[in-house]
């Protein structure tokens, strides 16, 4: 897949490097030439460019990218201007970086529904989520083991955990299943998640549920790939 990362601060460079290591084509953009030169051997492509410059930005393959991530954090003005520009250029998927409540409100006003808060989501977690669209969230326990939240693979919908037999097939343990719950608070729909408790052999896997898995990332990926 092809990703464009705007901003090569600590978060942006870490994200771009992780995505490159995962085998994706990454175009990383920053106006700091020394930073761009420093990272050119670690990222697929690095470009020295002002992401608020419309003419310069139109030279990038924005519409061919699977997502553009605005990782600029230090300069909120540049971050918002860059986001507004790529929104105007009709990029199909924009992920904005949020460093303040005001910035979040402005992104929501611009109808940017997908954003990240680096204090809550590490670059490595976002890279993993972008690497596999079925992974909703992840938490690394150690160098080997992770906890992953993912959609119930289509081939297992309607099965019990005993029938799916994920542990024997893939060495993956299902910790629990999670449902999205919508409640109305003061006339507004509020989304929340509710876990079903410790998973049992008879736990039924439903299409709208999510699985919380424990295992080695290679085994979890193998399970998801085989389920496609």
Legacy VTK file of the C-alpha trace (Angstrom):
# vtk DataFile Version 3.0
C-alpha trace
ASCII
DATASET POLYDATA
POINTS 228 float
0.000 0.000 0.000
1.080 3.622 -0.483
1.106 6.173 2.336
2.113 9.828 2.509
3.308 11.152 5.869
3.433 14.919 6.341
5.842 15.998 9.062
8.970 14.196 10.229
9.014 15.053 13.897
9.431 12.197 16.375
5.962 10.720 15.705
5.999 11.196 11.922
9.464 9.747 11.372
8.705 6.754 13.616
5.461 6.079 11.713
7.124 6.418 8.292
9.995 4.102 9.276
7.642 1.459 10.719
5.439 1.513 7.596
8.510 1.187 5.363
9.745 -1.763 7.433
6.328 -3.403 7.030
6.828 -3.309 3.259
4.662 -0.337 2.292
5.639 2.482 -0.062
5.974 5.643 1.991
6.474 9.224 0.857
7.579 11.308 3.836
7.420 15.093 3.568
9.077 17.782 5.687
10.374 21.294 4.997
13.545 20.640 7.023
16.131 19.576 4.419
18.659 18.206 6.932
15.954 15.987 8.465
14.860 14.756 5.040
18.458 13.907 4.124
19.025 12.193 7.467
16.091 9.815 6.946
16.353 9.089 3.209
17.884 5.626 3.745
15.230 4.556 6.282
12.064 5.586 4.409
11.014 4.656 0.856
10.961 8.270 -0.354
11.698 11.522 1.485
10.774 14.899 0.022
11.746 18.388 1.191
8.554 20.404 0.770
6.274 22.879 2.537
3.019 20.950 2.977
1.036 24.221 3.134
2.134 25.107 -0.430
-0.696 24.092 -2.756
1.399 24.055 -5.935
4.089 21.904 -4.313
1.565 19.484 -2.819
-0.162 18.867 -6.149
3.096 17.302 -7.356
2.571 14.426 -4.909
0.473 11.348 -5.849
-2.195 12.295 -3.302
-5.135 10.617 -5.037
-3.154 7.415 -5.602
-2.283 7.065 -1.926
-4.193 4.783 0.421
-3.975 7.415 3.163
-2.305 10.732 3.927
-1.269 11.121 7.554
-0.780 14.663 8.808
1.809 14.042 11.528
2.776 17.697 12.086
2.507 18.426 15.797
4.723 21.322 16.776
3.075 23.877 14.448
-0.709 23.589 14.815
-1.280 26.253 12.152
0.766 24.353 9.570
-0.973 21.121 10.563
-4.463 22.579 10.062
-3.517 24.354 6.820
-2.004 21.148 5.424
-5.118 19.190 6.425
-7.444 21.742 4.830
-5.360 21.698 1.635
-5.375 17.919 1.176
-9.088 17.865 2.047
-9.657 20.372 -0.770
-7.550 18.198 -3.084
-9.997 15.330 -2.399
-7.674 12.822 -0.776
-9.743 9.709 -0.083
-8.438 8.982 3.427
-6.987 11.614 5.756
-5.666 10.872 9.242
-5.026 14.012 11.262
-2.837 14.458 14.326
-4.439 16.111 17.340
-2.411 17.892 20.021
-5.133 20.097 21.550
-8.900 20.179 22.102
-9.181 23.193 19.805
-7.368 21.396 16.996
-9.665 18.407 17.433
-12.726 20.660 17.190
-11.406 22.257 13.993
-10.714 18.833 12.425
-14.227 17.720 13.283
-15.596 20.900 11.708
-13.621 20.033 8.559
-15.269 16.582 8.685
-11.993 14.770 9.348
-13.363 11.742 11.159
-10.090 9.867 11.622
-7.399 11.333 13.823
-4.702 10.208 16.194
-3.522 11.504 19.528
0.168 10.531 19.849
-0.073 10.621 23.630
-2.576 7.748 23.393
-1.507 5.922 20.231
2.109 5.166 19.411
3.454 5.350 15.876
4.055 1.597 15.954
0.398 0.894 16.822
-0.841 3.155 14.028
1.563 1.536 11.549
0.225 -1.883 12.506
-3.368 -0.683 12.097
-2.576 0.720 8.648
-0.724 -2.480 7.713
-3.821 -4.613 8.310
-7.265 -3.034 7.938
-8.824 -5.803 10.045
-6.817 -4.767 13.114
-8.678 -2.117 15.078
-6.200 -1.668 17.911
-3.144 -3.372 19.367
-1.040 -3.432 22.499
2.451 -4.896 22.577
3.098 -6.996 25.701
6.679 -7.968 24.887
8.937 -8.386 21.865
7.031 -11.578 21.019
3.464 -11.187 22.255
0.680 -8.696 21.575
-2.979 -8.177 22.393
-4.994 -7.318 19.283
-8.559 -6.124 18.754
-9.925 -7.197 15.368
-13.167 -7.839 13.524
-14.544 -11.367 13.609
-13.259 -12.931 10.354
-16.151 -13.709 8.014
-15.353 -17.429 7.822
-15.891 -17.796 11.598
-19.172 -15.859 11.908
-21.840 -18.112 13.457
-19.291 -20.533 14.947
-18.522 -21.070 18.596
-14.923 -20.692 19.747
-14.748 -24.466 20.080
-15.774 -24.865 16.440
-13.392 -22.143 15.214
-10.526 -23.849 17.086
-8.236 -20.818 16.740
-5.847 -21.844 19.486
-5.007 -25.217 17.934
-4.933 -23.892 14.369
-2.977 -20.683 14.903
-1.705 -20.638 18.518
-3.940 -17.615 19.153
-5.997 -17.207 22.342
-9.346 -15.354 22.326
-9.561 -13.375 25.571
-13.036 -11.893 25.065
-15.482 -10.586 22.474
-16.506 -6.922 22.335
-19.691 -5.276 21.088
-20.216 -1.671 19.982
-23.076 -0.219 22.007
-25.006 2.916 21.004
-26.847 4.833 23.730
-28.732 8.133 23.529
-27.463 10.821 25.906
-29.167 14.235 25.826
-30.507 13.518 22.371
-27.128 12.446 20.941
-25.924 8.963 20.029
-22.917 7.971 22.140
-20.789 5.019 21.017
-19.133 2.756 23.601
-17.660 -0.726 23.800
-18.787 -3.544 26.043
-16.815 -6.751 26.646
-18.719 -10.004 27.096
-16.436 -11.320 29.844
-13.872 -14.099 29.656
-14.363 -16.066 26.430
-15.541 -19.674 26.770
-15.643 -22.641 24.422
-19.333 -21.986 23.760
-18.914 -18.243 23.022
-20.693 -17.509 19.734
-18.840 -15.362 17.177
-21.190 -12.732 15.694
-20.621 -10.603 12.618
-20.844 -7.284 14.467
-18.532 -8.394 17.287
-14.820 -7.810 17.695
-12.292 -10.307 19.031
-9.604 -9.505 21.575
-6.720 -11.878 20.786
-3.473 -12.774 22.522
-0.529 -14.302 20.693
2.516 -13.722 18.534
1.905 -11.138 15.811
3.058 -13.558 13.090
0.411 -16.097 14.212
-2.340 -13.456 14.420
-1.494 -12.188 10.919
-1.480 -15.765 9.622
-4.963 -16.257 11.059
-6.281 -13.051 9.486
-4.711 -13.747 6.099
-6.147 -17.267 5.976
-9.558 -15.864 6.863
-9.701 -13.545 3.828
LINES 1 229
228 0 1 2 3 4 5 6 7 8 9 10 11 12 13 14 15 16 17 18 19 20 21 22 23 24 25 26 27 28 29 30 31 32 33 34 35 36 37 38 39 40 41 42 43 44 45 46 47 48 49 50 51 52 53 54 55 56 57 58 59 60 61 62 63 64 65 66 67 68 69 70 71 72 73 74 75 76 77 78 79 80 81 82 83 84 85 86 87 88 89 90 91 92 93 94 95 96 97 98 99 100 101 102 103 104 105 106 107 108 109 110 111 112 113 114 115 116 117 118 119 120 121 122 123 124 125 126 127 128 129 130 131 132 133 134 135 136 137 138 139 140 141 142 143 144 145 146 147 148 149 150 151 152 153 154 155 156 157 158 159 160 161 162 163 164 165 166 167 168 169 170 171 172 173 174 175 176 177 178 179 180 181 182 183 184 185 186 187 188 189 190 191 192 193 194 195 196 197 198 199 200 201 202 203 204 205 206 207 208 209 210 211 212 213 214 215 216 217 218 219 220 221 222 223 224 225 226 227
